[in-house]
Amino acid sequence: MVKIILYDDIKGKCDTLVLGFKGFGYVGYLAINHLISQLKAKFIGLIDTIYMPHQVLVNSGITRHPFELYIYRNIMIPKFEDISVNEDGALLLKKFIEWASKEKIEKFVMVGGLDKAIRREKDTPVKYIVNTIWIEKYGKPDGLLEDNIRVIGPLALSFHYTTIYRIPAIGILSYADPGGEDLYATSEAINALNKLLDIDVDTKELIIAAETIEKHVKKIEKSKEDKGRGIYI
């Protein structure tokens, strides 16, 4: 069972849905969190399911629901704290996208990471993928990914179901380090979202945080190197 619980009427208010998950560099998940925070998006509802994870996120002592819904202008922003990669997760996404179709969501904009190991020197920081429904309505975007890759996980399922329900979908994929949270890649994805959705989300916090982490990592690495040096007699 999957049920969408809304605390505000969205009829005729939303035509775009932005979606992101934990994947390469956590880009989708981090981008969604940054959007909600910077846009001061309004909390409007929850997704209830019998497949609820047996855990709860706590921020500053306050518990958060794992599947929350936010809205900013005409944009709905679901926040999936985590979603299982099995039949339960597939059903949750199927029912949610089916509901979005009934609510007349006109397009899905999805955000994710792309393994930077396949990036060529000439490549831009962000590439795009689309379903055939997007091409029928909006045409092919500039920067379409030319490589043959396999998209996996919740992002792949989202493309499956948007295609089934005839919803145009585009994916913003930012080249990222798959080994951890890539804030630089997330900032590039946000820049692409700004252009695509005509919004103005600042990425300075992401860049500053990325630089701070980078300096910290270098300091640790240097400390390890220094420990290996000494005077031996």
Beta strands, then each sheet from edge to edge (+ up, - down):
strand 1: 2-6
strand 2: 16-20
strand 3: 42-49
strand 4: 57-59
strand 5: 62-64
strand 6: 67-72
strand 7: 75-80
strand 8: 107-115
strand 9: 126-130
strand 10: 169-176
sheet 1: 1+ 3- 6+ 7- 2- 8- 10- 9+
sheet 2: 4+ 5-
end
